[in-house]
Amino acid sequence: MWQALVSLVIFGAPPVKSPAEVVTGVQAYYKSVQKLSADFRQEYTNTTFGKTSISDGRVFIAKPGKMRWDYARTAGRPEKKYFISDGTTLWVYEEAQKQAFEQNLRDQLLPVAVTFLYGQGSLSDEFKPELDTSGKYGGKDDYVVKLTPKKPSAQYKQLWLVVDPADFHVKESVILEASDNLNRFAFVNLKQNDKAKFSEKHFKFVPPPGVKVVKPEAASPPTK
């Protein structure tokens, strides 16, 4: 382990910080940002079948508790898809299927693995952090922190964050789900605060005419 840490310093990586310092830096960054946007690439690997699907899109985040994920039409995802939350209601809109799932967020507690992006929750309270020097994720100039839930989670086993040492924003997040499937997001073209040019109406969704609205009691919304 120590040899790996020394080699990182020799080849120009930032001074090694403790895992607690990295987590504190990440939390501080997202608490200080009022809104941000970024392009993302999602790689979802089904470990049972050894199959990986790739999706691209753009994410928008604003306080308090607003998020929007716009999935583009790609070879791996032939239809556009939207996850839109105004902090109270979550909509999942499948354009080609002409249906939208409506979920009251009061009935669904989002994990801190998601809510830290808009400054809520505490990673240090929920996870045990350790530095990952395996080189599996991130580049030589990144901090990579491996987070293990302090309490068993029905959603995931572990979470990795690839952190930019310049300001502690997250460049990648990798979630090992309870099913052992791997959900990996990479973020680029990050814009924050005044440079993130979108308005509050971006988080409001009104089902277009002809779109079927599905309530939670009828069916569970699809996942990303």
Summary of the structure (lengths in Angstrom):
residues: 224
radius of gyration: 18.2
end to end distance: 35.4
largest distance: 61.5
contacts: 633
relative contact order: 0.21
helix: 20%
strand: 40%
